[in-house]
Amino acid sequence: MPQNNPALPCEIQQPIPRRLHAPDAVVIIVIVLTAAALNIRGLPVTDVLQLLAGASLLAIVLVGLSTSAPARALRLALRAAAAGATV
């Protein structure tokens, strides 16, 4: 008499989340400390945020130009700049 084997449960593999690497963490820490230092020195918060936004847009463009997707990075930077200009 054949045995009826129960079906094995399906295991859905979740993608492993990308961990923050040391260079990435250092960059984030330096950015936060620089913003805090500028604010402590008396620079208004809006100016600090504008400075960080400008540096971020520049980073997006430079990283995009150094990779294989310069048009996409430029489009993303222009969209972000346009969104920032309307706020």
N, CA and C atoms as a LAMMPS dump frame, in Angstrom:
ITEM: TIMESTEP
0
ITEM: NUMBER OF ATOMS
261
ITEM: BOX BOUNDS ff ff ff
-5.0000000000000000e+02 5.0000000000000000e+02
-5.0000000000000000e+02 5.0000000000000000e+02
-5.0000000000000000e+02 5.0000000000000000e+02
ITEM: ATOMS id mol type element x y z
1 1 1 N 0.848 -1.165 0
2 1 2 C 0 0 0
3 1 3 C 0.901 1.239 0
4 2 1 N 0.704 2.161 -0.934
5 2 2 C 1.556 3.348 -0.986
6 2 3 C 1.25 4.297 0.174
7 3 1 N 2.347 4.854 0.688
8 3 2 C 2.182 5.823 1.767
9 3 3 C 1.977 7.204 1.178
10 4 1 N 1.168 7.975 1.831
11 4 2 C 0.911 9.332 1.394
12 4 3 C 1.816 10.259 2.205
13 5 1 N 2.878 10.773 1.579
14 5 2 C 3.798 11.668 2.279
15 5 3 C 3.211 13.076 2.302
16 6 1 N 3.225 13.708 3.463
17 6 2 C 2.721 15.085 3.51
18 6 3 C 3.663 16.01 2.735
19 7 1 N 3.091 17.019 2.168
20 7 2 C 3.89 17.974 1.4
21 7 3 C 4.811 18.743 2.332
22 8 1 N 6.021 18.952 1.865
23 8 2 C 6.958 19.742 2.652
24 8 3 C 6.568 21.208 2.576
25 9 1 N 6.691 21.89 3.688
26 9 2 C 6.322 23.314 3.642
27 9 3 C 7.281 24.09 2.749
28 10 1 N 6.742 24.995 2.012
29 10 2 C 7.562 25.846 1.151
30 10 3 C 8.262 26.884 2.006
31 11 1 N 9.492 27.07 1.72
32 11 2 C 10.249 28.085 2.451
33 11 3 C 10.479 29.26 1.518
34 12 1 N 9.944 30.388 1.919
35 12 2 C 10.131 31.597 1.12
36 12 3 C 11.353 32.297 1.655
37 13 1 N 12.33 32.448 0.783
38 13 2 C 13.555 33.097 1.213
39 13 3 C 13.422 34.602 1.054
40 14 1 N 13.632 35.282 2.146
41 14 2 C 13.624 36.738 2.129
42 14 3 C 15.017 37.205 1.732
43 15 1 N 15.098 38.272 0.961
44 15 2 C 16.427 38.778 0.624
45 15 3 C 17.124 39.29 1.881
46 16 1 N 18.392 39.028 1.947
47 16 2 C 19.169 39.458 3.101
48 16 3 C 19.344 40.968 3.013
49 17 1 N 18.935 41.689 4.066
50 17 2 C 19.101 43.147 4.003
51 17 3 C 20.573 43.524 3.964
52 18 1 N 20.862 44.53 3.188
53 18 2 C 22.25 44.981 3.049
54 18 3 C 22.67 45.691 4.319
55 19 1 N 23.763 45.244 4.866
56 19 2 C 24.29 45.874 6.072
57 19 3 C 25.056 47.119 5.695
58 20 1 N 25.091 48.054 6.613
59 20 2 C 25.824 49.284 6.403
60 20 3 C 27.307 48.994 6.61
61 21 1 N 28.091 49.248 5.591
62 21 2 C 29.524 49.002 5.675
63 21 3 C 30.217 50.168 6.366
64 22 1 N 31.421 49.943 6.821
65 22 2 C 32.162 50.944 7.595
66 22 3 C 32.339 52.267 6.852
67 23 1 N 32.742 52.281 5.582
68 23 2 C 32.886 53.579 4.903
69 23 3 C 31.568 54.351 4.821
70 24 1 N 30.472 53.625 4.589
71 24 2 C 29.168 54.286 4.541
72 24 3 C 28.814 54.893 5.892
73 25 1 N 29.066 54.131 6.942
74 25 2 C 28.774 54.619 8.293
75 25 3 C 29.627 55.837 8.637
76 26 1 N 30.882 55.819 8.23
77 26 2 C 31.775 56.951 8.513
78 26 3 C 31.277 58.207 7.804
79 27 1 N 30.843 58.062 6.566
80 27 2 C 30.339 59.221 5.813
81 27 3 C 29.1 59.79 6.498
82 28 1 N 28.191 58.941 6.919
83 28 2 C 26.977 59.409 7.592
84 28 3 C 27.319 60.113 8.898
85 29 1 N 28.235 59.55 9.663
86 29 2 C 28.631 60.159 10.934
87 29 3 C 29.286 61.517 10.703
88 30 1 N 30.148 61.61 9.696
89 30 2 C 30.816 62.889 9.402
90 30 3 C 29.79 63.937 8.98
91 31 1 N 28.821 63.548 8.187
92 31 2 C 27.792 64.494 7.755
93 31 3 C 26.988 64.997 8.945
94 32 1 N 26.585 64.112 9.817
95 32 2 C 25.799 64.517 10.989
96 32 3 C 26.624 65.406 11.908
97 33 1 N 27.878 65.044 12.14
98 33 2 C 28.727 65.862 13.015
99 33 3 C 29.017 67.232 12.402
100 34 1 N 29.211 67.278 11.095
101 34 2 C 29.433 68.565 10.433
102 34 3 C 28.203 69.454 10.546
103 35 1 N 27.029 68.885 10.326
104 35 2 C 25.794 69.663 10.454
105 35 3 C 25.62 70.167 11.881
106 36 1 N 25.912 69.323 12.859
107 36 2 C 25.791 69.743 14.261
108 36 3 C 26.798 70.845 14.587
109 37 1 N 28.027 70.715 14.102
110 37 2 C 29.051 71.727 14.372
111 37 3 C 28.682 73.066 13.735
112 38 1 N 28.163 73.033 12.516
113 38 2 C 27.748 74.272 11.866
114 38 3 C 26.605 74.936 12.62
115 39 1 N 25.692 74.129 13.123
116 39 2 C 24.576 74.671 13.882
117 39 3 C 25.048 75.247 15.205
118 40 1 N 25.977 74.596 15.867
119 40 2 C 26.505 75.095 17.137
120 40 3 C 27.257 76.398 16.922
121 41 1 N 27.935 76.529 15.788
122 41 2 C 28.689 77.751 15.472
123 41 3 C 27.787 78.939 15.147
124 42 1 N 26.493 78.689 15.03
125 42 2 C 25.568 79.787 14.822
126 42 3 C 24.923 79.854 13.463
127 43 1 N 25.234 78.909 12.589
128 43 2 C 24.604 78.89 11.272
129 43 3 C 23.161 78.425 11.441
130 44 1 N 22.204 79.148 10.861
131 44 2 C 20.797 78.742 11.009
132 44 3 C 20.538 77.35 10.435
133 45 1 N 19.532 76.697 10.987
134 45 2 C 19.218 75.325 10.58
135 45 3 C 18.871 75.273 9.092
136 46 1 N 18.153 76.268 8.595
137 46 2 C 17.783 76.251 7.17
138 46 3 C 19.017 76.305 6.271
139 47 1 N 20.021 77.085 6.677
140 47 2 C 21.255 77.143 5.892
141 47 3 C 22.004 75.817 5.936
142 48 1 N 22.014 75.171 7.09
143 48 2 C 22.673 73.867 7.213
144 48 3 C 21.973 72.851 6.32
145 49 1 N 20.641 72.868 6.326
146 49 2 C 19.894 71.927 5.493
147 49 3 C 20.118 72.199 4.006
148 50 1 N 20.194 73.477 3.615
149 50 2 C 20.471 73.804 2.219
150 50 3 C 21.867 73.336 1.814
151 51 1 N 22.818 73.498 2.71
152 51 2 C 24.18 73.042 2.439
153 51 3 C 24.22 71.529 2.274
154 52 1 N 23.533 70.812 3.155
155 52 2 C 23.494 69.351 3.058
156 52 3 C 22.772 68.903 1.785
157 53 1 N 21.701 69.602 1.417
158 53 2 C 20.977 69.245 0.196
159 53 3 C 21.858 69.461 -1.035
160 54 1 N 22.58 70.57 -1.065
161 54 2 C 23.479 70.828 -2.184
162 54 3 C 24.585 69.798 -2.285
163 55 1 N 25.153 69.442 -1.145
164 55 2 C 26.208 68.42 -1.14
165 55 3 C 25.654 67.069 -1.569
166 56 1 N 24.43 66.772 -1.173
167 56 2 C 23.812 65.501 -1.57
168 56 3 C 23.568 65.458 -3.074
169 57 1 N 23.067 66.55 -3.626
170 57 2 C 22.849 66.586 -5.078
171 57 3 C 24.156 66.447 -5.845
172 58 1 N 25.188 67.098 -5.352
173 58 2 C 26.499 66.974 -5.99
174 58 3 C 27.001 65.534 -5.918
175 59 1 N 26.804 64.893 -4.782
176 59 2 C 27.228 63.496 -4.631
177 59 3 C 26.461 62.586 -5.578
178 60 1 N 25.157 62.826 -5.72
179 60 2 C 24.351 62.007 -6.638
180 60 3 C 24.869 62.137 -8.066
181 61 1 N 25.149 63.36 -8.467
182 61 2 C 25.639 63.583 -9.833
183 61 3 C 27.004 62.936 -10.035
184 62 1 N 27.913 63.125 -9.081
185 62 2 C 29.262 62.566 -9.234
186 62 3 C 29.251 61.046 -9.227
187 63 1 N 28.493 60.449 -8.332
188 63 2 C 28.416 58.983 -8.299
189 63 3 C 27.732 58.478 -9.563
190 64 1 N 26.707 59.172 -10.007
191 64 2 C 26.022 58.764 -11.228
192 64 3 C 26.914 58.849 -12.447
193 65 1 N 27.747 59.881 -12.516
194 65 2 C 28.65 60.012 -13.653
195 65 3 C 29.764 58.965 -13.63
196 66 1 N 30.108 58.492 -12.443
197 66 2 C 31.187 57.509 -12.345
198 66 3 C 30.688 56.086 -12.552
199 67 1 N 29.375 55.882 -12.549
200 67 2 C 28.816 54.55 -12.783
201 67 3 C 28.306 54.463 -14.212
202 68 1 N 27.621 53.39 -14.498
203 68 2 C 27.154 53.174 -15.865
204 68 3 C 25.803 53.827 -16.149
205 69 1 N 25.246 54.556 -15.188
206 69 2 C 23.927 55.146 -15.397
207 69 3 C 23.949 56.663 -15.205
208 70 1 N 24.736 57.399 -16.006
209 70 2 C 24.792 58.84 -15.797
210 70 3 C 23.48 59.552 -16.101
211 71 1 N 22.743 59.117 -17.102
212 71 2 C 21.489 59.791 -17.446
213 71 3 C 20.477 59.632 -16.331
214 72 1 N 20.398 58.449 -15.761
215 72 2 C 19.445 58.206 -14.674
216 72 3 C 19.807 59.036 -13.447
217 73 1 N 21.083 59.103 -13.114
218 73 2 C 21.52 59.878 -11.947
219 73 3 C 21.264 61.364 -12.163
220 74 1 N 21.517 61.828 -13.366
221 74 2 C 21.277 63.235 -13.658
222 74 3 C 19.791 63.562 -13.585
223 75 1 N 18.954 62.654 -14.098
224 75 2 C 17.508 62.847 -14.027
225 75 3 C 17.037 62.884 -12.574
226 76 1 N 17.576 61.987 -11.741
227 76 2 C 17.229 61.943 -10.33
228 76 3 C 17.659 63.226 -9.621
229 77 1 N 18.846 63.71 -9.921
230 77 2 C 19.337 64.93 -9.292
231 77 3 C 18.514 66.135 -9.712
232 78 1 N 18.129 66.187 -10.989
233 78 2 C 17.316 67.305 -11.454
234 78 3 C 15.937 67.289 -10.83
235 79 1 N 15.366 66.083 -10.676
236 79 2 C 14.062 65.976 -10.01
237 79 3 C 14.152 66.419 -8.571
238 80 1 N 15.216 66.01 -7.885
239 80 2 C 15.384 66.401 -6.482
240 80 3 C 15.595 67.907 -6.361
241 81 1 N 16.351 68.487 -7.288
242 81 2 C 16.578 69.93 -7.249
243 81 3 C 15.285 70.687 -7.526
244 82 1 N 14.49 70.178 -8.457
245 82 2 C 13.224 70.83 -8.77
246 82 3 C 12.26 70.724 -7.591
247 83 1 N 12.26 69.586 -6.912
248 83 2 C 11.388 69.429 -5.752
249 83 3 C 11.845 70.35 -4.617
250 84 1 N 13.139 70.512 -4.462
251 84 2 C 13.658 71.392 -3.429
252 84 3 C 13.384 72.85 -3.721
253 85 1 N 13.356 73.221 -4.988
254 85 2 C 13.116 74.612 -5.368
255 85 3 C 11.663 75.001 -5.15
256 86 1 N 10.756 74.028 -5.229
257 86 2 C 9.349 74.354 -5.053
258 86 3 C 8.932 74.405 -3.59
259 87 1 N 9.767 73.876 -2.715
260 87 2 C 9.414 73.851 -1.275
261 87 3 C 9.687 75.171 -0.642
